[in-house]
Amino acid sequence: MSAPILQSVLTCPRCGYAKEETMPADACQFYYECTRCGALLKPDAGDCCVFCSFGSVECPPMQARGSCCI
Ligand SMILES: [Zn+2]
């Protein structure tokens, strides 16, 4: 199994600010606070982590087994 990508660029849907973040290797992150406008991001319906909804790279569990954490 190849190593998951842990760097993802999160783009804030409110202000458009993009910031590279390091994802936890085996967990999902449900909340993310934009460092520029302070918006509290939550995943879209059907996603369970902000990286799947707003990141340039999906979260490590999704990369590894095609599903987010449940
Ligand atoms: Zn923002």
PDB file of the backbone (N, CA, C, O) and the ligand in Angstrom, with CONECT records:
HET     ZN  A 101       1
ATOM      1  N   MET A   1       0.848  -1.189   0.000  1.00  0.00           N
ATOM      2  CA  MET A   1       0.000   0.000   0.000  1.00  0.00           C
ATOM      3  C   MET A   1       0.882   1.237   0.000  1.00  0.00           C
ATOM      4  O   MET A   1       1.802   1.365   0.809  1.00  0.00           O
ATOM      5  N   SER A   2       0.590   2.131  -0.908  1.00  0.00           N
ATOM      6  CA  SER A   2       1.413   3.328  -0.964  1.00  0.00           C
ATOM      7  C   SER A   2       1.058   4.284   0.170  1.00  0.00           C
ATOM      8  O   SER A   2      -0.061   4.289   0.683  1.00  0.00           O
ATOM      9  N   ALA A   3       2.020   5.069   0.532  1.00  0.00           N
ATOM     10  CA  ALA A   3       1.810   6.004   1.629  1.00  0.00           C
ATOM     11  C   ALA A   3       0.834   7.092   1.213  1.00  0.00           C
ATOM     12  O   ALA A   3       0.922   7.625   0.107  1.00  0.00           O
ATOM     13  N   PRO A   4      -0.080   7.413   2.085  1.00  0.00           N
ATOM     14  CA  PRO A   4      -1.041   8.455   1.742  1.00  0.00           C
ATOM     15  C   PRO A   4      -0.383   9.831   1.701  1.00  0.00           C
ATOM     16  O   PRO A   4       0.616  10.088   2.373  1.00  0.00           O
ATOM     17  N   ILE A   5      -0.963  10.683   0.912  1.00  0.00           N
ATOM     18  CA  ILE A   5      -0.543  12.083   0.880  1.00  0.00           C
ATOM     19  C   ILE A   5      -1.134  12.775   2.102  1.00  0.00           C
ATOM     20  O   ILE A   5      -2.331  12.668   2.366  1.00  0.00           O
ATOM     21  N   LEU A   6      -0.302  13.473   2.834  1.00  0.00           N
ATOM     22  CA  LEU A   6      -0.787  14.104   4.062  1.00  0.00           C
ATOM     23  C   LEU A   6      -0.936  15.620   3.948  1.00  0.00           C
ATOM     24  O   LEU A   6      -1.450  16.274   4.855  1.00  0.00           O
ATOM     25  N   GLN A   7      -0.484  16.162   2.832  1.00  0.00           N
ATOM     26  CA  GLN A   7      -0.619  17.612   2.653  1.00  0.00           C
ATOM     27  C   GLN A   7      -1.818  17.897   1.767  1.00  0.00           C
ATOM     28  O   GLN A   7      -1.946  17.325   0.684  1.00  0.00           O
ATOM     29  N   SER A   8      -2.679  18.764   2.214  1.00  0.00           N
ATOM     30  CA  SER A   8      -3.844  19.127   1.421  1.00  0.00           C
ATOM     31  C   SER A   8      -4.049  20.630   1.529  1.00  0.00           C
ATOM     32  O   SER A   8      -3.885  21.219   2.598  1.00  0.00           O
ATOM     33  N   VAL A   9      -4.407  21.237   0.413  1.00  0.00           N
ATOM     34  CA  VAL A   9      -4.664  22.674   0.431  1.00  0.00           C
ATOM     35  C   VAL A   9      -6.160  22.889   0.635  1.00  0.00           C
ATOM     36  O   VAL A   9      -6.974  22.559  -0.227  1.00  0.00           O
ATOM     37  N   LEU A  10      -6.499  23.443   1.780  1.00  0.00           N
ATOM     38  CA  LEU A  10      -7.895  23.721   2.092  1.00  0.00           C
ATOM     39  C   LEU A  10      -8.257  25.111   1.578  1.00  0.00           C
ATOM     40  O   LEU A  10      -7.554  26.086   1.842  1.00  0.00           O
ATOM     41  N   THR A  11      -9.350  25.186   0.849  1.00  0.00           N
ATOM     42  CA  THR A  11      -9.817  26.471   0.341  1.00  0.00           C
ATOM     43  C   THR A  11     -11.103  26.862   1.050  1.00  0.00           C
ATOM     44  O   THR A  11     -12.089  26.125   1.015  1.00  0.00           O
ATOM     45  N   CYS A  12     -11.090  28.003   1.684  1.00  0.00           N
ATOM     46  CA  CYS A  12     -12.260  28.487   2.405  1.00  0.00           C
ATOM     47  C   CYS A  12     -13.350  28.892   1.418  1.00  0.00           C
ATOM     48  O   CYS A  12     -13.105  29.701   0.524  1.00  0.00           O
ATOM     49  N   PRO A  13     -14.550  28.336   1.572  1.00  0.00           N
ATOM     50  CA  PRO A  13     -15.629  28.687   0.641  1.00  0.00           C
ATOM     51  C   PRO A  13     -16.164  30.091   0.859  1.00  0.00           C
ATOM     52  O   PRO A  13     -16.864  30.617  -0.006  1.00  0.00           O
ATOM     53  N   ARG A  14     -15.859  30.709   1.982  1.00  0.00           N
ATOM     54  CA  ARG A  14     -16.380  32.039   2.257  1.00  0.00           C
ATOM     55  C   ARG A  14     -15.479  33.128   1.706  1.00  0.00           C
ATOM     56  O   ARG A  14     -15.949  34.051   1.041  1.00  0.00           O
ATOM     57  N   CYS A  15     -14.184  33.023   1.982  1.00  0.00           N
ATOM     58  CA  CYS A  15     -13.285  34.093   1.545  1.00  0.00           C
ATOM     59  C   CYS A  15     -12.304  33.656   0.464  1.00  0.00           C
ATOM     60  O   CYS A  15     -11.579  34.480  -0.092  1.00  0.00           O
ATOM     61  N   GLY A  16     -12.283  32.365   0.170  1.00  0.00           N
ATOM     62  CA  GLY A  16     -11.421  31.903  -0.905  1.00  0.00           C
ATOM     63  C   GLY A  16      -9.969  31.710  -0.522  1.00  0.00           C
ATOM     64  O   GLY A  16      -9.130  31.410  -1.372  1.00  0.00           O
ATOM     65  N   TYR A  17      -9.670  31.882   0.758  1.00  0.00           N
ATOM     66  CA  TYR A  17      -8.292  31.737   1.216  1.00  0.00           C
ATOM     67  C   TYR A  17      -7.873  30.272   1.183  1.00  0.00           C
ATOM     68  O   TYR A  17      -8.579  29.406   1.700  1.00  0.00           O
ATOM     69  N   ALA A  18      -6.743  30.007   0.585  1.00  0.00           N
ATOM     70  CA  ALA A  18      -6.247  28.634   0.485  1.00  0.00           C
ATOM     71  C   ALA A  18      -5.012  28.469   1.353  1.00  0.00           C
ATOM     72  O   ALA A  18      -4.093  29.287   1.298  1.00  0.00           O
ATOM     73  N   LYS A  19      -4.989  27.430   2.140  1.00  0.00           N
ATOM     74  CA  LYS A  19      -3.872  27.211   3.042  1.00  0.00           C
ATOM     75  C   LYS A  19      -3.535  25.733   3.065  1.00  0.00           C
ATOM     76  O   LYS A  19      -4.418  24.883   3.175  1.00  0.00           O
ATOM     77  N   GLU A  20      -2.252  25.437   2.961  1.00  0.00           N
ATOM     78  CA  GLU A  20      -1.844  24.043   3.022  1.00  0.00           C
ATOM     79  C   GLU A  20      -1.833  23.573   4.473  1.00  0.00           C
ATOM     80  O   GLU A  20      -1.248  24.209   5.350  1.00  0.00           O
ATOM     81  N   GLU A  21      -2.490  22.452   4.697  1.00  0.00           N
ATOM     82  CA  GLU A  21      -2.551  21.883   6.035  1.00  0.00           C
ATOM     83  C   GLU A  21      -2.070  20.435   5.984  1.00  0.00           C
ATOM     84  O   GLU A  21      -2.136  19.772   4.949  1.00  0.00           O
ATOM     85  N   THR A  22      -1.591  19.972   7.119  1.00  0.00           N
ATOM     86  CA  THR A  22      -1.200  18.576   7.223  1.00  0.00           C
ATOM     87  C   THR A  22      -2.358  17.795   7.833  1.00  0.00           C
ATOM     88  O   THR A  22      -2.871  18.147   8.895  1.00  0.00           O
ATOM     89  N   MET A  23      -2.760  16.737   7.152  1.00  0.00           N
ATOM     90  CA  MET A  23      -3.886  15.942   7.640  1.00  0.00           C
ATOM     91  C   MET A  23      -3.398  14.883   8.616  1.00  0.00           C
ATOM     92  O   MET A  23      -2.293  14.360   8.471  1.00  0.00           O
ATOM     93  N   PRO A  24      -4.222  14.565   9.608  1.00  0.00           N
ATOM     94  CA  PRO A  24      -3.897  13.429  10.475  1.00  0.00           C
ATOM     95  C   PRO A  24      -3.932  12.156   9.639  1.00  0.00           C
ATOM     96  O   PRO A  24      -4.813  11.990   8.796  1.00  0.00           O
ATOM     97  N   ALA A  25      -2.975  11.252   9.871  1.00  0.00           N
ATOM     98  CA  ALA A  25      -2.819  10.097   8.990  1.00  0.00           C
ATOM     99  C   ALA A  25      -3.978   9.112   9.074  1.00  0.00           C
ATOM    100  O   ALA A  25      -4.290   8.438   8.092  1.00  0.00           O
ATOM    101  N   ASP A  26      -4.607   9.024  10.214  1.00  0.00           N
ATOM    102  CA  ASP A  26      -5.636   8.007  10.364  1.00  0.00           C
ATOM    103  C   ASP A  26      -6.860   8.540  11.102  1.00  0.00           C
ATOM    104  O   ASP A  26      -7.445   7.862  11.947  1.00  0.00           O
ATOM    105  N   ALA A  27      -7.220   9.743  10.769  1.00  0.00           N
ATOM    106  CA  ALA A  27      -8.391  10.326  11.411  1.00  0.00           C
ATOM    107  C   ALA A  27      -8.990  11.356  10.473  1.00  0.00           C
ATOM    108  O   ALA A  27      -8.339  11.813   9.534  1.00  0.00           O
ATOM    109  N   CYS A  28     -10.212  11.707  10.732  1.00  0.00           N
ATOM    110  CA  CYS A  28     -10.851  12.741   9.949  1.00  0.00           C
ATOM    111  C   CYS A  28     -10.988  13.991  10.803  1.00  0.00           C
ATOM    112  O   CYS A  28     -11.108  13.928  12.027  1.00  0.00           O
ATOM    113  N   GLN A  29     -10.965  15.109  10.130  1.00  0.00           N
ATOM    114  CA  GLN A  29     -11.133  16.376  10.830  1.00  0.00           C
ATOM    115  C   GLN A  29     -12.465  16.962  10.425  1.00  0.00           C
ATOM    116  O   GLN A  29     -12.692  17.267   9.253  1.00  0.00           O
ATOM    117  N   PHE A  30     -13.347  17.121  11.397  1.00  0.00           N
ATOM    118  CA  PHE A  30     -14.707  17.553  11.083  1.00  0.00           C
ATOM    119  C   PHE A  30     -14.816  19.066  10.988  1.00  0.00           C
ATOM    120  O   PHE A  30     -15.544  19.599  10.150  1.00  0.00           O
ATOM    121  N   TYR A  31     -14.095  19.740  11.843  1.00  0.00           N
ATOM    122  CA  TYR A  31     -14.150  21.198  11.839  1.00  0.00           C
ATOM    123  C   TYR A  31     -12.821  21.780  11.419  1.00  0.00           C
ATOM    124  O   TYR A  31     -11.758  21.227  11.703  1.00  0.00           O
ATOM    125  N   TYR A  32     -12.902  22.907  10.738  1.00  0.00           N
ATOM    126  CA  TYR A  32     -11.689  23.636  10.399  1.00  0.00           C
ATOM    127  C   TYR A  32     -12.017  25.116  10.431  1.00  0.00           C
ATOM    128  O   TYR A  32     -12.994  25.558   9.826  1.00  0.00           O
ATOM    129  N   GLU A  33     -11.203  25.872  11.134  1.00  0.00           N
ATOM    130  CA  GLU A  33     -11.442  27.304  11.202  1.00  0.00           C
ATOM    131  C   GLU A  33     -10.491  28.014  10.256  1.00  0.00           C
ATOM    132  O   GLU A  33      -9.272  27.866  10.350  1.00  0.00           O
ATOM    133  N   CYS A  34     -11.065  28.789   9.342  1.00  0.00           N
ATOM    134  CA  CYS A  34     -10.255  29.538   8.390  1.00  0.00           C
ATOM    135  C   CYS A  34      -9.369  30.520   9.144  1.00  0.00           C
ATOM    136  O   CYS A  34      -9.836  31.251  10.017  1.00  0.00           O
ATOM    137  N   THR A  35      -8.097  30.529   8.800  1.00  0.00           N
ATOM    138  CA  THR A  35      -7.176  31.408   9.522  1.00  0.00           C
ATOM    139  C   THR A  35      -7.289  32.855   9.068  1.00  0.00           C
ATOM    140  O   THR A  35      -6.748  33.746   9.722  1.00  0.00           O
ATOM    141  N   ARG A  36      -7.977  33.106   7.966  1.00  0.00           N
ATOM    142  CA  ARG A  36      -8.114  34.497   7.525  1.00  0.00           C
ATOM    143  C   ARG A  36      -9.434  35.118   7.972  1.00  0.00           C
ATOM    144  O   ARG A  36      -9.439  36.178   8.598  1.00  0.00           O
ATOM    145  N   CYS A  37     -10.568  34.457   7.650  1.00  0.00           N
ATOM    146  CA  CYS A  37     -11.851  35.091   7.980  1.00  0.00           C
ATOM    147  C   CYS A  37     -12.503  34.484   9.221  1.00  0.00           C
ATOM    148  O   CYS A  37     -13.499  35.006   9.721  1.00  0.00           O
ATOM    149  N   GLY A  38     -11.947  33.396   9.711  1.00  0.00           N
ATOM    150  CA  GLY A  38     -12.474  32.815  10.940  1.00  0.00           C
ATOM    151  C   GLY A  38     -13.705  31.954  10.736  1.00  0.00           C
ATOM    152  O   GLY A  38     -14.311  31.509  11.710  1.00  0.00           O
ATOM    153  N   ALA A  39     -14.085  31.711   9.498  1.00  0.00           N
ATOM    154  CA  ALA A  39     -15.247  30.864   9.227  1.00  0.00           C
ATOM    155  C   ALA A  39     -14.995  29.455   9.748  1.00  0.00           C
ATOM    156  O   ALA A  39     -13.911  28.897   9.580  1.00  0.00           O
ATOM    157  N   LEU A  40     -16.008  28.899  10.377  1.00  0.00           N
ATOM    158  CA  LEU A  40     -15.889  27.526  10.842  1.00  0.00           C
ATOM    159  C   LEU A  40     -16.452  26.615   9.749  1.00  0.00           C
ATOM    160  O   LEU A  40     -17.657  26.580   9.499  1.00  0.00           O
ATOM    161  N   LEU A  41     -15.564  25.900   9.122  1.00  0.00           N
ATOM    162  CA  LEU A  41     -15.973  25.029   8.019  1.00  0.00           C
ATOM    163  C   LEU A  41     -16.408  23.677   8.550  1.00  0.00           C
ATOM    164  O   LEU A  41     -15.803  23.103   9.456  1.00  0.00           O
ATOM    165  N   LYS A  42     -17.484  23.195   7.948  1.00  0.00           N
ATOM    166  CA  LYS A  42     -17.957  21.845   8.252  1.00  0.00           C
ATOM    167  C   LYS A  42     -18.127  21.118   6.932  1.00  0.00           C
ATOM    168  O   LYS A  42     -18.373  21.756   5.909  1.00  0.00           O
ATOM    169  N   PRO A  43     -18.001  19.800   6.930  1.00  0.00           N
ATOM    170  CA  PRO A  43     -18.073  19.067   5.668  1.00  0.00           C
ATOM    171  C   PRO A  43     -19.440  19.195   5.005  1.00  0.00           C
ATOM    172  O   PRO A  43     -20.456  19.419   5.665  1.00  0.00           O
ATOM    173  N   ASP A  44     -19.436  19.049   3.689  1.00  0.00           N
ATOM    174  CA  ASP A  44     -20.700  18.984   2.959  1.00  0.00           C
ATOM    175  C   ASP A  44     -21.449  17.718   3.364  1.00  0.00           C
ATOM    176  O   ASP A  44     -20.858  16.781   3.902  1.00  0.00           O
ATOM    177  N   ALA A  45     -22.750  17.700   3.102  1.00  0.00           N
ATOM    178  CA  ALA A  45     -23.533  16.502   3.365  1.00  0.00           C
ATOM    179  C   ALA A  45     -22.937  15.328   2.598  1.00  0.00           C
ATOM    180  O   ALA A  45     -22.632  15.447   1.412  1.00  0.00           O
ATOM    181  N   GLY A  46     -22.774  14.215   3.263  1.00  0.00           N
ATOM    182  CA  GLY A  46     -22.204  13.046   2.610  1.00  0.00           C
ATOM    183  C   GLY A  46     -20.715  12.896   2.835  1.00  0.00           C
ATOM    184  O   GLY A  46     -20.159  11.812   2.655  1.00  0.00           O
ATOM    185  N   ASP A  47     -20.069  13.977   3.225  1.00  0.00           N
ATOM    186  CA  ASP A  47     -18.652  13.900   3.574  1.00  0.00           C
ATOM    187  C   ASP A  47     -18.538  13.978   5.083  1.00  0.00           C
ATOM    188  O   ASP A  47     -19.383  14.575   5.749  1.00  0.00           O
ATOM    189  N   CYS A  48     -17.490  13.373   5.619  1.00  0.00           N
ATOM    190  CA  CYS A  48     -17.352  13.457   7.063  1.00  0.00           C
ATOM    191  C   CYS A  48     -16.067  14.152   7.472  1.00  0.00           C
ATOM    192  O   CYS A  48     -15.730  14.186   8.656  1.00  0.00           O
ATOM    193  N   CYS A  49     -15.360  14.695   6.529  1.00  0.00           N
ATOM    194  CA  CYS A  49     -14.231  15.519   6.957  1.00  0.00           C
ATOM    195  C   CYS A  49     -14.037  16.690   6.005  1.00  0.00           C
ATOM    196  O   CYS A  49     -14.391  16.620   4.828  1.00  0.00           O
ATOM    197  N   VAL A  50     -13.479  17.750   6.528  1.00  0.00           N
ATOM    198  CA  VAL A  50     -13.348  18.978   5.746  1.00  0.00           C
ATOM    199  C   VAL A  50     -12.392  18.819   4.569  1.00  0.00           C
ATOM    200  O   VAL A  50     -12.499  19.540   3.576  1.00  0.00           O
ATOM    201  N   PHE A  51     -11.461  17.881   4.676  1.00  0.00           N
ATOM    202  CA  PHE A  51     -10.512  17.716   3.570  1.00  0.00           C
ATOM    203  C   PHE A  51     -11.197  17.111   2.349  1.00  0.00           C
ATOM    204  O   PHE A  51     -10.847  17.428   1.212  1.00  0.00           O
ATOM    205  N   CYS A  52     -12.177  16.237   2.591  1.00  0.00           N
ATOM    206  CA  CYS A  52     -12.913  15.658   1.455  1.00  0.00           C
ATOM    207  C   CYS A  52     -13.763  16.715   0.771  1.00  0.00           C
ATOM    208  O   CYS A  52     -13.965  16.662  -0.442  1.00  0.00           O
ATOM    209  N   SER A  53     -14.263  17.672   1.541  1.00  0.00           N
ATOM    210  CA  SER A  53     -15.132  18.694   0.968  1.00  0.00           C
ATOM    211  C   SER A  53     -14.372  19.880   0.396  1.00  0.00           C
ATOM    212  O   SER A  53     -14.736  20.401  -0.658  1.00  0.00           O
ATOM    213  N   PHE A  54     -13.329  20.305   1.075  1.00  0.00           N
ATOM    214  CA  PHE A  54     -12.674  21.557   0.694  1.00  0.00           C
ATOM    215  C   PHE A  54     -11.199  21.432   0.345  1.00  0.00           C
ATOM    216  O   PHE A  54     -10.581  22.392  -0.114  1.00  0.00           O
ATOM    217  N   GLY A  55     -10.635  20.247   0.564  1.00  0.00           N
ATOM    218  CA  GLY A  55      -9.203  20.096   0.335  1.00  0.00           C
ATOM    219  C   GLY A  55      -8.868  19.733  -1.100  1.00  0.00           C
ATOM    220  O   GLY A  55      -9.716  19.252  -1.853  1.00  0.00           O
ATOM    221  N   SER A  56      -7.622  19.970  -1.461  1.00  0.00           N
ATOM    222  CA  SER A  56      -7.158  19.602  -2.798  1.00  0.00           C
ATOM    223  C   SER A  56      -6.899  18.102  -2.884  1.00  0.00           C
ATOM    224  O   SER A  56      -6.874  17.523  -3.970  1.00  0.00           O
ATOM    225  N   VAL A  57      -6.707  17.485  -1.723  1.00  0.00           N
ATOM    226  CA  VAL A  57      -6.453  16.050  -1.646  1.00  0.00           C
ATOM    227  C   VAL A  57      -7.429  15.483  -0.630  1.00  0.00           C
ATOM    228  O   VAL A  57      -7.626  16.064   0.437  1.00  0.00           O
ATOM    229  N   GLU A  58      -8.031  14.368  -0.950  1.00  0.00           N
ATOM    230  CA  GLU A  58      -8.965  13.767   0.001  1.00  0.00           C
ATOM    231  C   GLU A  58      -8.200  13.186   1.187  1.00  0.00           C
ATOM    232  O   GLU A  58      -6.985  12.997   1.131  1.00  0.00           O
ATOM    233  N   CYS A  59      -8.932  12.911   2.250  1.00  0.00           N
ATOM    234  CA  CYS A  59      -8.278  12.513   3.502  1.00  0.00           C
ATOM    235  C   CYS A  59      -7.621  11.132   3.383  1.00  0.00           C
ATOM    236  O   CYS A  59      -8.013  10.330   2.536  1.00  0.00           O
ATOM    237  N   PRO A  60      -6.633  10.859   4.223  1.00  0.00           N
ATOM    238  CA  PRO A  60      -5.894   9.595   4.137  1.00  0.00           C
ATOM    239  C   PRO A  60      -6.765   8.334   4.190  1.00  0.00           C
ATOM    240  O   PRO A  60      -6.507   7.410   3.419  1.00  0.00           O
ATOM    241  N   PRO A  61      -7.792   8.247   5.067  1.00  0.00           N
ATOM    242  CA  PRO A  61      -8.641   7.043   5.031  1.00  0.00           C
ATOM    243  C   PRO A  61      -9.333   6.863   3.681  1.00  0.00           C
ATOM    244  O   PRO A  61      -9.525   5.736   3.224  1.00  0.00           O
ATOM    245  N   MET A  62      -9.702   7.962   3.049  1.00  0.00           N
ATOM    246  CA  MET A  62     -10.337   7.879   1.736  1.00  0.00           C
ATOM    247  C   MET A  62      -9.327   7.404   0.693  1.00  0.00           C
ATOM    248  O   MET A  62      -9.661   6.609  -0.185  1.00  0.00           O
ATOM    249  N   GLN A  63      -8.120   7.883   0.790  1.00  0.00           N
ATOM    250  CA  GLN A  63      -7.081   7.438  -0.145  1.00  0.00           C
ATOM    251  C   GLN A  63      -6.782   5.959   0.031  1.00  0.00           C
ATOM    252  O   GLN A  63      -6.550   5.240  -0.940  1.00  0.00           O
ATOM    253  N   ALA A  64      -6.790   5.512   1.282  1.00  0.00           N
ATOM    254  CA  ALA A  64      -6.376   4.144   1.577  1.00  0.00           C
ATOM    255  C   ALA A  64      -7.459   3.122   1.256  1.00  0.00           C
ATOM    256  O   ALA A  64      -7.170   2.057   0.709  1.00  0.00           O
ATOM    257  N   ARG A  65      -8.706   3.443   1.596  1.00  0.00           N
ATOM    258  CA  ARG A  65      -9.720   2.422   1.417  1.00  0.00           C
ATOM    259  C   ARG A  65     -10.987   2.934   0.745  1.00  0.00           C
ATOM    260  O   ARG A  65     -12.001   2.237   0.703  1.00  0.00           O
ATOM    261  N   GLY A  66     -10.927   4.128   0.229  1.00  0.00           N
ATOM    262  CA  GLY A  66     -12.052   4.621  -0.549  1.00  0.00           C
ATOM    263  C   GLY A  66     -13.253   5.043   0.256  1.00  0.00           C
ATOM    264  O   GLY A  66     -14.318   5.310  -0.300  1.00  0.00           O
ATOM    265  N   SER A  67     -13.090   5.107   1.574  1.00  0.00           N
ATOM    266  CA  SER A  67     -14.189   5.607   2.392  1.00  0.00           C
ATOM    267  C   SER A  67     -13.621   6.442   3.511  1.00  0.00           C
ATOM    268  O   SER A  67     -12.512   6.216   3.995  1.00  0.00           O
ATOM    269  N   CYS A  68     -14.408   7.406   3.901  1.00  0.00           N
ATOM    270  CA  CYS A  68     -13.988   8.248   4.997  1.00  0.00           C
ATOM    271  C   CYS A  68     -14.220   7.498   6.317  1.00  0.00           C
ATOM    272  O   CYS A  68     -14.781   6.402   6.320  1.00  0.00           O
ATOM    273  N   CYS A  69     -13.802   8.073   7.397  1.00  0.00           N
ATOM    274  CA  CYS A  69     -14.009   7.407   8.681  1.00  0.00           C
ATOM    275  C   CYS A  69     -15.504   7.352   8.976  1.00  0.00           C
ATOM    276  O   CYS A  69     -16.242   8.280   8.644  1.00  0.00           O
ATOM    277  N   ILE A  70     -15.939   6.289   9.585  1.00  0.00           N
ATOM    278  CA  ILE A  70     -17.356   6.136   9.910  1.00  0.00           C
ATOM    279  C   ILE A  70     -17.471   5.865  11.403  1.00  0.00           C
ATOM    280  O   ILE A  70     -18.578   5.699  11.916  1.00  0.00           O
TER     281      ILE A  70
HETATM  282 ZN    ZN A 101     -12.124  32.184   5.091  1.00  0.00          ZN2+
END
